[in-house]
Amino acid sequence: ACNSSIGLYIGGKYHMAIRALFVAAILGLFGSQASADLIDISDGAAVILNGEYGVLNNLCCGWDASAPSAPGSTLTDGFIYPPPTVWQQAVWWDATNPGSAANSIEIDLGGFHQLRGFSVQADDNDTYRIEVLNEADVWVTVWDIPFVGGWGLQSRPDPSNPSAAFFLGDIIRGDRLRFTATGGDGFYSVSEINAFAPEPASTGLLALGLAVFAAIRRKSC
């Protein structure tokens, strides 16, 4: 049977506290590195625009009815507009237009990934949602994106830091994202959608840390 208490054998004695600190250091090192080393796996990903875009139906506010909506490919090109940039510079839609009422944007990640976090740049005074299509072919909500202050296109989760990301409590495995508007003034737009996953090397380091832990555990049996 294994000794459930884990210690280091030093000078003929097991030192439980030292081994516990050693194991914690290993897992802390690899775990923190795996969390820090993230890559944008949405970079250059294919974008599918469902619905009608660039059609202004509500003429209440003096917006430009001739302004074209940006191509879907711009949502994964890594370009962030300097705030504040007018909302019609991005992929935009007017929810009062019948063809735009149920718009959604899908991003094909080209395979399954361990998704850790997200960021977007979208119109400031609206709320949005990101969902992930998981391995059971079910859409799972991962981030309800709040409105923020300012004007025009603003980054989330932190308008003052475009490189910041919203991190999930638990990693989710998925191969597609869906972006929708959930509330606001009905004039919706988004200019960038990012999804982050651990680098393969970081995932390997974490696995190595766990293997070392298991080896130490076996030594005490």
matplotlib code that plots the C-alpha trace (Angstrom):
import matplotlib.pyplot as plt

x = [0.0, 1.1, 1.9, -0.6, 1.7, 4.4, 7.9, 11.5, 13.9, 16.8, 19.3, 17.2, 14.0, 11.0, 10.5, 6.9, 6.9, 9.9, 8.4, 5.1, 6.9, 8.9, 5.7, 3.9, 6.8, 6.8, 3.1, 3.1, 5.9, 4.4, 0.9, 1.6, 3.8, 1.0, -1.5, 0.9, 2.0, -1.1, -1.5, -4.3, -5.7, -8.4, -5.7, -6.6, -9.5, -12.4, -15.4, -19.0, -21.5, -25.0, -27.7, -27.5, -24.9, -24.3, -28.0, -29.2, -32.9, -33.2, -32.4, -32.9, -29.4, -27.7, -25.6, -24.3, -26.7, -24.0, -21.3, -20.3, -19.8, -16.2, -15.5, -15.8, -12.1, -11.2, -12.5, -9.5, -6.8, -5.3, -5.9, -7.3, -8.7, -7.5, -10.5, -12.7, -13.4, -16.9, -18.8, -19.6, -15.9, -16.2, -18.6, -21.9, -25.6, -28.9, -31.1, -34.2, -33.6, -35.6, -32.7, -30.4, -32.6, -31.0, -27.5, -24.7, -21.0, -19.2, -15.5, -14.1, -11.0, -10.0, -10.1, -10.6, -8.6, -8.3, -9.8, -8.6, -9.6, -11.1, -11.0, -13.1, -13.3, -16.9, -19.3, -19.1, -22.8, -24.0, -23.8, -22.6, -22.1, -19.5, -20.4, -18.2, -19.3, -18.0, -17.2, -20.8, -21.9, -23.5, -23.2, -21.9, -21.9, -18.5, -18.6, -21.4, -19.7, -20.7, -21.1, -18.5, -18.1, -16.6, -17.8, -17.4, -15.3, -13.9, -11.9, -13.1, -12.5, -10.4, -10.9, -7.6, -5.6, -6.4, -4.1, -6.0, -8.1, -11.1, -10.1, -12.4, -12.6, -12.2, -10.7, -13.3, -12.5, -14.2, -13.7, -16.0, -17.1, -20.4, -20.7, -24.1, -25.5, -27.7, -28.7, -28.1, -29.3, -29.7, -26.7, -24.2, -20.6, -17.5, -14.0, -12.0, -12.7, -9.8, -9.7, -6.6, -5.3, -2.2, 0.8, 1.5, 4.9, 3.2, 0.8, 3.7, 5.5, 2.4, 2.1, 5.8, 5.2, 2.4, 4.6, 7.3, 4.7, 3.5, 7.1, 7.7, 4.4, 5.4, 8.7, 6.9, 5.0]
y = [0.0, 3.6, 6.0, 8.8, 11.3, 12.4, 13.2, 13.5, 10.8, 12.8, 11.4, 8.2, 10.1, 11.2, 15.0, 15.5, 19.3, 19.5, 17.1, 19.0, 22.2, 20.6, 19.2, 22.5, 24.3, 21.9, 22.2, 25.9, 26.5, 24.4, 25.4, 29.1, 28.8, 26.9, 29.6, 32.4, 31.0, 31.4, 31.7, 33.3, 30.3, 32.5, 34.4, 34.1, 31.7, 31.5, 33.7, 33.0, 36.0, 34.7, 37.3, 40.7, 43.3, 46.9, 47.7, 50.8, 50.7, 53.0, 56.5, 58.1, 59.2, 60.5, 57.5, 56.9, 54.6, 54.3, 53.0, 49.4, 46.8, 45.5, 42.0, 39.1, 38.3, 41.5, 39.9, 37.6, 39.7, 40.9, 44.6, 46.7, 50.2, 53.1, 54.1, 55.8, 54.6, 55.0, 51.8, 51.6, 51.1, 47.5, 44.6, 46.2, 45.7, 47.4, 45.0, 46.8, 45.6, 42.4, 40.6, 41.5, 40.7, 37.3, 37.9, 35.7, 35.4, 32.0, 31.5, 28.1, 27.3, 24.5, 21.8, 21.3, 23.4, 23.8, 27.3, 29.3, 32.9, 35.5, 39.2, 41.4, 44.9, 45.9, 48.9, 50.3, 50.6, 47.1, 43.6, 40.6, 36.8, 34.3, 30.6, 27.6, 24.5, 21.6, 18.0, 17.0, 19.4, 21.7, 25.5, 26.5, 30.2, 31.1, 34.9, 37.4, 40.6, 43.7, 47.2, 49.8, 53.5, 55.7, 55.9, 53.7, 50.6, 49.6, 46.5, 44.1, 43.0, 46.1, 49.1, 50.6, 47.4, 45.8, 42.9, 41.9, 38.7, 37.3, 34.0, 31.1, 29.3, 26.0, 25.3, 24.2, 22.2, 23.4, 24.0, 26.9, 30.2, 32.0, 35.7, 37.4, 40.7, 40.4, 44.0, 47.7, 50.3, 47.9, 49.4, 46.6, 46.2, 44.2, 44.6, 41.8, 38.5, 36.5, 33.1, 31.9, 28.4, 27.2, 26.6, 22.9, 23.3, 24.7, 21.9, 19.5, 21.2, 20.8, 17.1, 16.7, 18.4, 15.9, 13.0, 14.1, 14.3, 10.8, 9.5, 11.0, 9.5, 6.0, 6.3, 6.6, 3.3]
z = [0.0, -0.6, 2.1, 1.5, 3.2, 0.7, 2.0, 0.9, 2.2, 3.7, 6.1, 6.6, 7.4, 5.4, 5.5, 4.6, 4.6, 2.3, -0.2, -0.1, -0.9, -3.7, -5.3, -4.9, -6.6, -9.6, -10.1, -9.5, -12.0, -14.8, -14.1, -14.1, -17.3, -19.1, -18.2, -19.3, -22.7, -24.7, -28.5, -30.5, -32.3, -34.0, -35.9, -39.6, -38.9, -41.4, -40.5, -41.5, -41.3, -40.9, -41.7, -43.3, -42.6, -43.6, -44.0, -42.1, -41.4, -38.4, -39.6, -36.2, -35.4, -38.5, -39.2, -42.7, -44.6, -47.4, -45.1, -46.1, -43.4, -43.2, -44.5, -42.1, -42.5, -40.6, -37.4, -37.2, -38.7, -35.4, -36.1, -33.3, -34.0, -31.9, -29.6, -30.2, -33.8, -35.3, -35.0, -38.8, -39.5, -38.5, -39.2, -38.4, -38.5, -37.6, -35.6, -36.8, -40.3, -40.7, -42.4, -39.5, -36.5, -35.8, -37.1, -35.8, -36.6, -36.5, -36.5, -37.6, -35.6, -37.9, -35.3, -31.6, -29.2, -25.4, -25.1, -22.2, -22.8, -25.2, -26.1, -28.5, -29.8, -30.3, -30.1, -26.6, -25.5, -26.4, -24.8, -26.7, -26.2, -27.2, -27.4, -28.1, -30.0, -27.9, -28.7, -28.1, -30.8, -28.3, -28.1, -24.7, -23.5, -22.3, -22.0, -21.7, -22.8, -21.0, -22.3, -21.4, -21.3, -23.9, -27.5, -30.7, -30.8, -27.4, -26.4, -23.8, -21.1, -20.6, -22.8, -21.6, -22.5, -25.9, -25.1, -22.0, -22.1, -20.3, -18.8, -18.2, -14.9, -16.7, -20.1, -22.7, -25.8, -29.0, -32.7, -33.4, -31.9, -32.2, -31.6, -31.1, -29.8, -26.7, -25.9, -26.5, -28.9, -31.9, -33.8, -33.4, -34.5, -33.9, -35.3, -33.7, -32.0, -30.3, -28.8, -26.8, -26.1, -24.3, -26.5, -27.1, -25.3, -22.2, -22.2, -22.4, -19.5, -17.4, -18.3, -17.4, -14.0, -13.3, -14.4, -12.0, -9.2, -10.0, -10.0, -6.6, -5.4, -6.5, -4.7, -1.4, -2.1]

ax = plt.figure().add_subplot(projection="3d")
ax.plot(x, y, z, "-o")
ax.set_aspect("equal")
plt.show()
